Amino acid sequence: MVSPAKQVERFALAVPIEVRFKDIDAMGHVNNAVYFTYFENARIGYWKALGLSRPRGEVAYVLAHAECDYRSPATLEDDLVCHTRVASFGRSSFAFEYLLRDGQSGRTVAEGRTVQVVYDYAAKAVRPLDDGLKEAVERFEGRSIGRT
């Protein structure tokens, strides 16, 4: 098993996530659907950290797949941090991985993965992933990223 510190080291960026009152369900926990919004906020933070714009700027894509493994409940009192990284590249896609943790205790709240497909909105068609974008991501990540 990977230690919590080593697990976090794998991620290029940590984005603070504010738990809002409207995120909470009747049981006092963050509602399961809200986690995908937290992942989306982490993606936005990632592109900002790279100095790129989204969605119809330098990085135009559509979400093709999203998954989340819930590890422990989050509440209004938690200070969440979403660690994020690009995990792999495809011909016209790339995958993000997320590690959502409580910033105070280090407790893992959720882990997730999304697959994005590069999209030409004008042509309404999928297009290949740009080599320049791959290089920018690898520079930011400080590592070579595998292809799927």
N, C-alpha and C positions, 0 to 999 in steps of 0.2 A: 504494500500500500504506500502511496506517495504521501509524504508529510504535508500538512497544510501550507507551510512556508514554501516548499518546493513546488507545490501545486500552483500557488500564486505567481511564482517566478516565471512560469511558462507564458504568462499573459503580458501583452505589450502595454495595456492601458487599464487603469482603474477609474471608473466613472461613479461619483457619488449619486445615489438614488434617494430621493426624498419620498418617504411613504406618506401619502396624503389621506385625509379622512375618507375621501370618496373611494379609495382603494380597498377599504375594509368591508368584509362581508358581515352577515348577521352573527357569525361565530367569533368575530373579533380578529380574524386573520385577513391577510391580503388575499383577495379573491384570485383563484387560479388564472383567470384570463389576463389579469393585470401584469403578470410576469412577462408576458410577451411585449407589453408596452415598456417595461423596464429594459428588456433586451433591445428594443427599438431605440430607446434613449441612449443606450451604450453604443449602438452603431452610429448614431448621429455624432456622439462625442468622438468616436474613432475617426470619422471623416474630418471633423474639425481639427483634431490633433494632427492629421496629415496635411491640413491646409487645403482640403478639397471640398467642393460643394456637391450637394445631393438634393433633389432627385434628378433634375434635368440638366445638371451641370456636367462636371467632369466624370461623375460616377452616376450613371443612369441604369437602374436595375429594377426588377420585380422580385418579390419574395416567392420562392417556389416550394419551400418546405420549412416547417418550424416544429421543434420538439422541446419539451421541458421535462426534466426529472425533478420532482419536488422532494427535498431532503428534510426540511423542517419548517414549521410555520413562521411567517413573518408577521409582525404586528406594528401598530402605529409607533411604538416606542423604539423600534429598531433603527439603527443607522446603517443602511445598506450601501454596499459598494458592489458594482458590477464590473468584474474583470473580464476583458474581452480581447480576442485575437482572431486573425484570419488563420484558419487551420489548414485549408487546402485550396488549390485552384483546379478548375476543369477547363475545357475548351472555351466555354462561354459562361462559366459559373464560378462561384467561390463560396466557401463555407466559413461562417463565423462560429466560434465557440464562446460560451459565457459561463462564468462562475460567479454566482450571486452569493455574497457573504454578509454577515453582520460585521460591521467595521469595528465594533467594540470587543466582541468575544471571539471573532474569527470563525464562528459557526457557519457552516455551509447551509444556505437556505435552498438553493436550486442550482441546477446545471442545465445548460441548454445549447442548442445548435440550430442554426438557420442556414439555408442554402439560397443564395441570390443568383438570378440569371441576368446577365447584362442585356439590356433592352434598348432598342432604337425606337423611341416614342413616335418620331415622324414617320418611319417606315412601318411601324407596328410589327416589329420582328426582332427575334433574338439575334444578337451579333457576338462575334468572338471577343473574348477578354483581351483588352489592350495590353501589350507588353510593357508599356510605360507605367501603367497602373500597377502591374505585378511588381515591377522594379521598385516603385515608390513604397508599396506595402512591405516588401522584403527589407528595404532600407529601414523603415520605421520599426519593423519587428526585430531587426538585427539578426535575421536568420534566413536561410533558404526555406521556401515553403513548397511542400510536395504537391504533386499533381494527382488528381483523381481520374 
